[in-house]
């Protein structure tokens, strides 16, 4: 079956999520993999080899000046057009402190894109997702039917570096996801990552706010908490979606880990294919 990957990164040198030498050195310690750059063609061929359709996220565009971020977004959108059989589209991240200019950049990306486009919101950037600074972006996303990816739980970015590279883990608490979903019931939201160390709270938000889907990039499923493993089989079985965090994780490893957890073929089909297809279709309604 086709594997839908709702969140991965670029393996090209221009798009690689880890930028500094210190970050690259941490890849082995945090993700148990080594940095390796590919060309755009090699990356796309890797997705084809693994029968993957993927949504890519640069991750670092939120820290760039707006003109540099726009150039990166152009690169992402153009690459998607060239490899639309395997790259569904892009999550773009924008520094919300750019205000109306940032919203204008999001609109420009929406107008340019022929594939999927979504807005990524990370507490490791400009603060919690519920900060009113994001409101103009959410209002535009509702108007344009653009989904929003909101990060929850611990991030590997900055992990192990002095002071966590200045990143506050608390900014990804699921309380902020809850507040956004309550304020914007018409917003298409995807919660991103396992919510550890607040997994129970994340599940509670998902059960209470049904306008939120859930993708699980960044972790091997063997490390999911028991309550998350339980609800993948039950209360969340129609809303959980696969995310890889490629190239930090490799597909073969993750698929083997998912299958080793003992999930039924029905659950695996939902996570890998059925639920992502339903999510993408919901954006057309």
C-alpha positions in Angstrom: 0.0 0.0 0.0 1.1 3.6 -0.6 2.6 5.1 2.5 1.5 8.7 3.3 4.1 10.6 5.3 2.5 13.7 6.8 5.7 15.2 8.1 9.3 14.8 7.0 12.2 17.1 6.1 14.5 17.8 3.1 17.6 15.6 2.6 19.1 18.2 0.2 21.8 20.5 1.5 19.8 23.6 0.8 16.8 22.3 2.7 18.3 20.2 5.5 16.6 20.9 8.8 19.8 20.8 10.9 21.9 23.8 9.9 24.8 24.3 12.3 27.8 22.0 12.9 26.5 21.6 16.5 23.1 20.6 15.3 24.5 18.2 12.8 26.7 16.6 15.4 23.6 15.9 17.6 21.8 13.9 14.9 23.6 10.7 15.9 22.8 11.2 19.6 19.1 12.3 19.2 17.9 10.3 16.1 20.5 7.5 15.9 21.3 8.4 12.3 24.0 10.3 10.4 23.7 13.4 8.2 23.8 12.7 4.5 22.8 15.1 1.7 21.0 14.1 -1.5 20.1 15.9 -4.7 16.5 16.7 -5.3 16.3 13.9 -7.8 17.9 11.4 -5.4 15.5 12.5 -2.6 12.4 12.0 -4.9 13.7 8.7 -6.1 14.1 7.6 -2.5 10.4 8.3 -1.9 9.5 6.4 -5.1 11.6 3.4 -4.0 9.7 3.3 -0.7 6.3 4.0 -2.3 5.9 7.2 -0.2 3.9 10.3 -0.7 5.2 13.0 1.6 4.6 16.5 2.9 7.9 18.3 3.5 8.9 20.9 6.1 12.1 22.9 6.1 11.6 23.8 9.8 14.2 26.5 9.8 12.4 29.0 7.6 10.7 30.4 10.7 14.1 31.9 11.7 14.9 33.5 8.4 14.3 37.1 7.3 11.2 37.1 5.2 13.0 37.6 1.8 15.2 34.6 2.5 12.2 32.5 3.6 10.4 33.5 0.4 13.3 32.2 -1.7 13.3 28.9 0.3 9.5 28.6 -0.2 9.9 29.1 -3.9 12.5 26.3 -4.0 10.1 24.0 -2.1 7.1 24.8 -4.3 9.1 24.4 -7.5 10.6 21.1 -6.4 7.1 19.8 -5.5 5.9 20.6 -9.0 8.8 18.7 -10.5 8.1 15.6 -8.3 4.4 15.8 -7.7 4.0 12.1 -7.9 5.7 11.7 -4.5 5.9 15.1 -2.9 2.3 16.1 -2.0 3.3 19.5 -0.9 4.9 21.6 1.8 4.4 22.9 5.3 5.8 26.4 5.4 6.9 28.2 8.6 7.0 31.9 8.9 8.1 34.2 11.8 4.8 35.6 13.0 6.6 38.7 14.2 6.7 39.8 10.5 2.9 40.5 10.9 1.0 41.5 7.8 4.1 40.9 5.6 4.2 37.3 6.9 0.5 36.8 6.1 1.2 38.2 2.7 4.0 35.6 2.2 1.6 32.8 3.2 -0.9 34.1 0.7 1.7 34.3 -2.0 2.7 30.7 -1.3 -0.9 29.6 -1.4 -1.4 31.3 -4.8 1.8 29.7 -6.2 1.4 26.2 -5.0 -0.2 23.6 -7.2 0.1 20.9 -4.5 -0.7 20.8 -0.8 0.3 23.8 1.3 0.0 24.1 5.1 1.3 26.4 7.8 3.7 25.0 10.4 3.5 26.5 13.9 6.2 25.5 16.3 6.7 26.7 19.9 10.4 26.4 19.3 10.1 29.4 17.1 8.3 32.5 18.3 6.4 31.1 21.3 3.2 29.2 22.0 0.7 28.5 19.2 -2.0 30.3 21.2 -0.2 33.6 21.3 -2.4 36.3 19.7 0.5 37.1 17.3 -0.7 34.1 15.3 -4.3 35.2 15.0 -3.9 36.9 11.6 -2.4 33.7 10.2 -5.1 31.5 11.6 -7.8 33.8 10.2 -6.3 33.6 6.8 -5.9 29.8 7.0 -9.6 29.5 7.8 -10.5 31.8 4.9 -8.1 29.9 2.4 -8.8 26.4 3.9 -5.1 26.0 4.7 -4.4 23.4 7.4 -2.1 24.3 10.4 0.4 21.9 11.8 0.9 22.6 15.5 3.9 21.0 17.3 3.3 19.3 20.7 5.6 17.6 23.1 9.4 17.5 23.3 11.4 18.5 20.2 14.7 17.0 19.2 15.8 20.4 17.9 18.3 21.9 20.3 18.3 18.7 22.4 21.7 18.2 24.1 23.0 21.6 23.2 23.8 24.2 25.9 20.6 25.6 27.2 18.7 23.6 24.6 19.8 26.2 22.1 17.4 28.6 23.8 14.3 26.5 22.9 11.6 26.2 25.6 10.1 22.7 25.6 7.1 24.1 27.6 6.1 26.2 24.6 4.9 22.9 22.9 2.5 22.0 25.8 -0.8 20.7 24.4 -2.7 23.4 26.4 -1.8 25.8 23.5 -3.2 23.4 20.9 -6.4 23.2 23.0 -6.7 27.0 23.1 -6.2 27.4 19.3 -8.7 24.7 18.5 -11.3 26.2 20.8 -10.9 29.7 19.3 -10.9 28.5 15.7 -13.4 25.6 15.4 -13.3 26.0 11.5 -9.5 25.7 11.4 -8.1 22.5 10.0 -5.5 21.5 12.6 -2.9 18.7 12.7 -1.2 18.0 16.0 2.4 17.0 15.3 4.6 14.6 17.3 3.8 12.4 20.3 2.9 14.8 23.1 5.4 13.4 25.6 5.9 14.3 28.5 2.2 15.4 28.3 0.8 12.5 26.3 -2.3 12.0 28.4 -3.1 15.7 28.2 -2.6 15.6 24.4 -5.0 12.7 24.1 -7.5 14.5 26.2 -7.3 17.5 23.8 -7.7 15.3 20.8 -10.8 13.6 22.2 -12.4 16.9 23.2 -11.6 18.8 20.0 -12.5 16.8 16.9 -11.2 19.4 14.5 -7.7 18.1 15.2 -5.9 15.3 13.3 -2.8 13.7 14.8 0.5 12.7 13.1 3.4 11.0 14.9 6.7 12.1 13.4 9.9 12.2 15.3 9.6 9.0 17.4 9.9 5.3 16.8 6.5 3.7 17.8 8.3 1.4 20.2 8.9 4.4 22.4 5.2 5.6 22.4 3.6 5.7 25.9 1.2 2.9 26.8 -1.8 5.3 26.7 -0.9 6.4 23.2 -0.5 2.8 22.0 -3.8 1.9 23.5 -5.7 4.8 21.8 -4.1 4.2 18.4 -6.1 1.0 18.5 -9.3 2.5 19.8 -10.4 6.1 20.4 -8.0 7.7 17.9 -7.9 5.0 15.3 -9.6 7.2 12.7 -7.4 10.3 13.3 -3.8 9.1 13.8 -1.5 9.5 10.8 2.1 8.4 10.0 4.9 10.9 10.0 8.5 9.9 9.5 10.8 12.8 10.1 12.9 11.6 7.2 15.9 11.8 6.7 16.5 11.8 10.5 14.6 8.5 10.5 14.6 6.0 7.6 11.4 4.4 6.4 12.5 0.8 6.6 13.4 1.2 10.3 10.1 2.9 11.1 7.9 0.5 9.2 9.6 -2.5 10.9 9.1 -0.8 14.3 5.4 -0.1 13.6 4.8 -3.7 12.5 6.7 -5.1 15.5 4.2 -3.4 17.9 1.5 -5.9 16.9 -1.1 -3.5 15.4 -3.6 -5.2 13.2 -3.5 -4.8 9.4 -6.6 -2.7 9.6 -4.9 -0.2 12.1 -1.8 0.0 10.0 -3.8 0.6 6.8 -5.6 3.4 8.6 -2.4 5.0 10.0 -0.4 4.7 6.8 -3.1 5.3 4.1 -6.7 5.6 5.0 -6.6 8.4 7.6 -4.2 10.6 5.6 -6.4 10.2 2.5 -9.4 11.2 4.6 -7.6 14.2 6.0 -6.6 15.4 2.5 -10.1 14.9 1.2 -11.5 16.9 4.2 -9.6 19.9 2.9 -11.7 19.8 -0.4 -15.1 19.8 1.3 
